[in-house]
Amino acid sequence: MTNKKLHIQVGDSVFVTTGVSKGKKAEVISINKKTSRVTIRGIEGDTLHPIKKHVKPNADKNFPEGGIIEKDPTIHISNLMLLDPKSGEPTKIGRKRKEVEIKGKKKTVSVRFSKKSQEEISK
């Protein structure tokens, strides 16, 4: 198990920088930290190029007759950029420490921020 800090989290809006769906905006559905691959789904009317998978009969209980099924595409995390919450354009992110009061105690937590607009990115 790896404890890598990733620049993208589940639920973020991202911009695809390479591949068949280059230039499209998408939403992160899930992240596989072991392989650094992200499952994405298109937003704002952007349809992403789906993955077609050939399934044998009885291999998948959800699809017992077999055939060709379409799945949401996965892409490597390095091929995605986070969208700026203010302008909606792709941006790099940074991390900074911020003091927060939790249950009466002050703690410092790491927060992500957009380098273009300097605005915090909330989950």
Order of alpha helices (4+ residues) and beta strands (2+ residues): beta-beta-beta-beta-beta-beta-beta-beta-beta-beta-beta
